[in-house]
Amino acid sequence: MRRLQWSKQKLKEYQEKRLRAVLRHAYDSVPFYHEKFRRAGVSPSDVKSLEDLTKLPITRKDELTQADPSKLISREYTMDKLKILRTSGSTGKPFKFYISPSEDDWRKSIYLRANISCGQKTRDRWVVVTSPHHFIDTTDLQRKLARAHIRIFAQECVSLFKKIDEQVKLISQAKPNILDGYTGSLYLIAKEVAQIGLKTICPRIVFGTADFVDFSARRYIENTFHAPFYDQFGCAEVDRTAWQCPEKVGYHMDVDSVITQFVDERGEEVSDGERGEIIYTSLFNYAHPFIRYSTEDIGMPMRDECSCHRRLPLMKLVEGRRDSFLILPDGRLLSPMSFWTVMRYFEHADEIDSFRVIQKKIESLEVYVKTRNSLTPLETLERTLVGHIRRCLQIDESSLDVQVDFVKEIPVDRSGRLRSVICELPNLPKIS
């Protein structure tokens, strides 16, 4: 928390010290970066300041998905002792990466810092709407306190795959002070709460993340729950990287954890107020480093200083992952993040290079899959994927037809981006 008040110069010195350390580590112990830097004709000693970071080449997700996984992991770590995580698959190209236990705790500590800054207290009842796979995502300290029956930042999780009315019932029973989760799911919950006129869910604060929704949807959440909504931004690879404080001037960037650059088509940093592709360099990922890593999101650095007096610099989101909500035959609306989560935890996810789901009829989904290094027969892959989707969505064969088509390529859209979830049904709420 003290770093929130550091001067710009002190923050910069801290960033540069950690940057030099992570670059040296990656060059010396991660074959992928050693080879990449040598091909580019640069070495860690060439980067002495933040301004020198542009000397390093940008790393694209395609490079990582195509690389030998063993070359992405530091030789100082044993792979079977690392935690496996997967990207959201928002671009239709999910891949897995690894973090150490200490890195896992660091991510959660940085995450909590923003929540505390917005008013969350240690013993608040905290309900998170998320995937069941995240139900055990707590820090070592939280787990030790839980075993001692001490509720400090204790989370109660609600599955986003349950029917909306069941989610609302569980949240109401929990009586949360803090309501947290994927923004698209929170919007759908707010719609249900407003429709049935429920008055028993009264959080003091609402936090949203992962889904891009417009201002009107966020305002709808606030009006429904009579509580401020704070958006948080990031990606699975480096976790949360920026967040709104109560002033909502922009998004405070966690620059003491991740260096965020905004670059033009040539890879050069843009000026304040100009749009740029977001490039991340993690200062804490040592097991599986991310150096000048692009997630293909677009943002804008801001010169403004926030009146909250926190010294972390500000950014503005311009555009990013824009996908559609799906609607299931039983009336449930499914946010893009929900379907990304389904694909992320498919048992053969490592054999999927990219995917796209298109809904043209309410009773059917078309799933296009490009495989990579697949050893599973396509018939088996198709059968298990269809079953996995139905189980996750809790819907039977007679209600939803899932057609899987294996293709050579997933084409980009007109903007040059890969859209992974597309709904072509009429009369759906537009939330992107």
N, C-alpha and C positions, 0 to 999 in steps of 0.2 A: 504493500500500500504506500510505503514511503516514496517509491519511485514515481508515483503520480505527481508528486510535488517537486521533483528534481528540475533544475534548470535545463534549458535546451542543450547547453554545452555539456553538462554532466551526463545527460541521457546519450548524447552523441559519443562521448568518450566511452561510456559503458557498452554501447552498441559495437563500436569499433574494436574494443578489446575482445568481446565475445565473437565477433565476426572473424577476426584473425585466428582465433582458436579453432573455430569450427571448420574454416577453410583448410587449415593445416591438417586437422584430423581427417577430413574427407580426402584430401590429396594423398596422405600417407597410408590410409587404411581402407579406403573404399575404391575398388578397382574401376567402377564406372566413372567416378569423378577424376580419378588419376588419368585415365585415358582421355576423357573429355577435355580436361585442362591442357594436356600435352598436345592434342590435336589443334587446339585453339592458340597454342604458343604462349600460354600464360602459366604462372605458378602462384601459389599463395603469397609469396613475397612481393608480388606486383600489386597487391591490394593492401594498402596501408590505411585507407580512409573509406568512408561511405561513398565518396565521389569516385573512387577507383572501381567500385563494384561493377560498373558497366563494361569493364574490360573482360569480364567473364561472360561466356556464352549463356544464352537462355536455355533452360531445360524444359522440354515439352513432354506432356503426358505420354504421347506415343513412344517417345524414346524409352521411358521407364517400363511401359507395358511390353515392349519388344525385347528388353534387355534380359539377360540371365539373372534371375532373382538373387543368386548368390553374389553377383558382382555389385549389387546395390546395398548390401549389408556390410557394415564395418567388420573387419577381421578381428576387432577387439571384442565382438559379441558372438555368442552362440545362438543360432537362429531358434533352436527349440526352447530357449529360455525367454524369448521375446513374445510380446503380445501381438497378434495379427489383427490389423484393422483393414477396412475396405473403404474406398472412396464412395461417395453417394451414387455415382453413375448418372449424374445430372446431364452430362453430355452424351450419355449412352455408351460411355467407355469406362466402366469401373475397373479398378485394379487394387490389389492388396499391397500393404506395406507393413512395416514392423516398428514397434516402439518398445523401449525398456520400461521396467516398473517405475524408475525415477522420472522418466520422461512423461509417463502416464500421470503421475502425481503433479508434475509441473503444469501440464495442460489443465488439469482440474482446478489447480490453485489460481491460475490466470483467469479461468472462467469465473470462479467465485469472486474474484476481485471486482469485476464489473457489476455483479449482482449486489455485492455489499455497497458499492458506490452509489447504486440506485435505491438503496434503502432496505435490502434484505437483511434480516437479523438471524442470529445463530439458531434460535429455537422456533423460527417460523415454520408453520406447516407448509411444506413445499411439494406440490404435485406437478409431475412432469409427464406430458403426453408424448410418448415415444415408442420406438420399436422394443419388443420384449428382449431383444438381444442386448439392449442397453440397461436393463433392469439392475445389473450388478456393477454398473460403472460408478464406483465410488473410490475415494482415496483410501490409502492404507490407514490413515488416521480415522476417517469416518467409519471404516469397518471395525477398528479396535474399540471406538466409542460405542458403536452399535452393540458389540458383544457385551459391553458393560452396561447396556441399557441406558446409555446417555445419548439423547437425540440432539446432535449438533449438526446443522445443515443436513438433516436426514431427508432423503427423498422418498416420496411415495409415487410409484410409476403406474400409469394407465396405458394400456396398449392402444395404439392408434388403429389397430386392425379390428378392434371391437366395433359393433354397431354404435352409431352416434348416441342413441338413447342410452346404451349401456355405459358409454364413456361419461355422459352427463351424470348418470346415477352415481357412478363411482366417485366422480369429482365432488358432487354434492355431499356425499357421505363423508369425504375427507375434510371438507370445510377448509380449503387452502387459504393461507395468507399470501402465498406466492403461486401463481399459475404459470407454467413454463411449457414450452414444447415447440414443435414445428408450426410455423405461423399459419400455414394452410389448414392444418388440423384445428388450430385454435379458432380460426374463422368459422369453420363448419360447426364447431361446438357452440360458438356464439350465436350462430343462426338458429340452431336447435333450441338453445336456452331462450332466445327471444320469441321463437314461435310458440313454445309451450307456456311462456310467461313465468318461468322459474325465477324465484327470488332468493334462493338459498346458496348460490355460488357468489361469494363476495370477496374476491381476492383484493389485497391492498396494492399488488403490483402484478403485471403480466409481462413475461419475457417471451419473445418469439425469435425463431431462427430458421435457417435452411431454405424456406420458401420465399420467393419474390412475390409479394402482393402489393397492390397499389395503396395509395394514401387512404382512399375511402374504406377499404377493407380494414385497415388498421384502426381508423376512427370508429368503425362499426364495432370492433372488439372492445375499444375503450368505452363506448356508449353503453354497450350491453352489460359489461361488468362494472361500470362506474369506477374504473381504475386506470392508471396510466399504462400505456403499452410501450415497451422499450425494445427496439429491434437490435439483434446481434448478427454479426456477419463473419464468415470465415469459410473454411473448407476442412474436410476430414483430415487431410494430410498434415496441416499445421494447426488445426483446431480453430478456435475463435481468434480473429485478428482485429476486429473493430466493433465498437458498441456505442449505443446512444446513452448519454447521461440524461438526467432530468431536464436539462436545458434544451436538448435536441437541436443544437446548432448544426451538428454534423455527426460523424462517427469518430470517436476517439480510437486511434490506432495503438495496438499493444506493441509499440516499437521496441520495447525492452525484451520482447519474446520473439518477434518476427519483424524483419525489415521488409517494409512494403514499398515497392517502386511502382511508378506509373510511366509506361514507356510508349513511344510512338511506333510506327511501322518499321523504323530503322533500329529499334531497340534503345533509342536515346530517351532519357527522362524528359517528361513534359514539364511545363511551368505550372504554377498554381493556377487553378481555374480552367485547366485544359484537360480534355478527356484522354485517358491512356489505358493500355492493357495493364492489369495488375500482375506484378511479379513478386513472388515471396522468396525470402531467404530466412530459413528458420535458424534461430540462435540456440535452440535446445535439442533439436533432432540429431543425435549422434549415432544411434544405431542404424538409422536409414535417413541420411541427410536429404534435405531439399534446398538446393542452392540455385537461386535465380529461376524459380519454378513458376510456370504459367498455368493458371487455372482457366484462362480465357474469359475471365470476368473483366468488366470495364468500370473504372472509377475515376475520381477526380481529386487531386490533392487540394486542400484548402489553406489559404493564408490566415483565415480568421482564427482568433483565440477565443476559447469558450469562456463564458462568464462564470462557469463553475470553478475556475482557477486551477483545474487539473492541467498539467503541462503536456500531456500526451497530444501530439499533433492530430489534426482533424482531416477527414476525407469525406467525400460525398459519393454515394452510389449512383451511377448513371444508368447502367443497364447491366443485365447479367443473364442468368439462366431463365428463360421464359418458356414455360411449358403449360400445358392445359390440365385442368381437372378432368377426371373421368367420372362417369356416373354408373353405378351398378344397378342391376335389375331391381334390387330391393329398396332403391332410392338413396343409397349411400353415395355421397360424393367422396372421391378419393383424390387427395392432393398428389402432385407429382412426387413429393418426397416419400410418400407412402409406397408408391410403386418402385421407386429407386431402392428403397429398403428391401422390398420383396426380392429384387434381382440381386442385391448385394449379398444376401444370405442363402442364395441357391447353392446346393451342395456341389454343383459343377461350375460355380461362378468363375473359377480360374480358366475354364475352357471357353469362356465367352469373351470375344474381343470387343464387340459393341452390340447394341440392341436398340430397337425402336418399337414402341407399342402404339397402335393406332386404333381408335374406336370410331367406327362408322355407324354401328347399330348398338342399341342399348343392351342387347342380349349377347353381344360378341366382342371379343378383343382379337386384333391381329398383332402377333408378336414376330418381328423380324430379327433374326439373330445371325451375326457373323461370328464364326468360331475361330479359335486359335489353338494350335497344338492339342486338338481334341483327340483323346484316345477312346472316348465313349462313342459307341455306334449312334448315329443320328436318331434312329428310332427310339433308342433308350433315352437319349438326351431330351427328345421331344416329349416323351411320356412323363419323365420325371419333372420336367419344367412345368408342364400343364398341371400335374398334380400338386406341385409346390405352390404355384400361383393360386390355385383353388383353395388349398389349405390355409394359406396366409390371409386370403380375402374372406375366408369362411363362407364359401358359396359352392353349391353343388353343380354337377355336370348338367343337370336339366335346366338350370337357371342361367348359366353363363357358358357359352361356347368359346373356347380358347384355341385359336389356330396359330401354330408355330410354323414359320417359313424360314429356312436357312438360306442366306444370301451371301454373295461374294463381297458386297460393299453396302454400307449404310450411307446414302447420299446426304450431303449437307443441305441446309435450306438456303433461301435466297440471300440471307445475311452472311452466309459462309459458316454458320454454326450448326452443330449437330443437335437436333431436338430429339429427345428420347421419348417424350410422352406427348401425343397429339390427339386431341379430341375433335372430331368433326360432327358431333351431334349439335342440333340447333337448341337454342334456349337455355344454354348453360350459363351460370354466372361467370363473368370474365374477371379473373383474378390474377392477372399477370401483366 
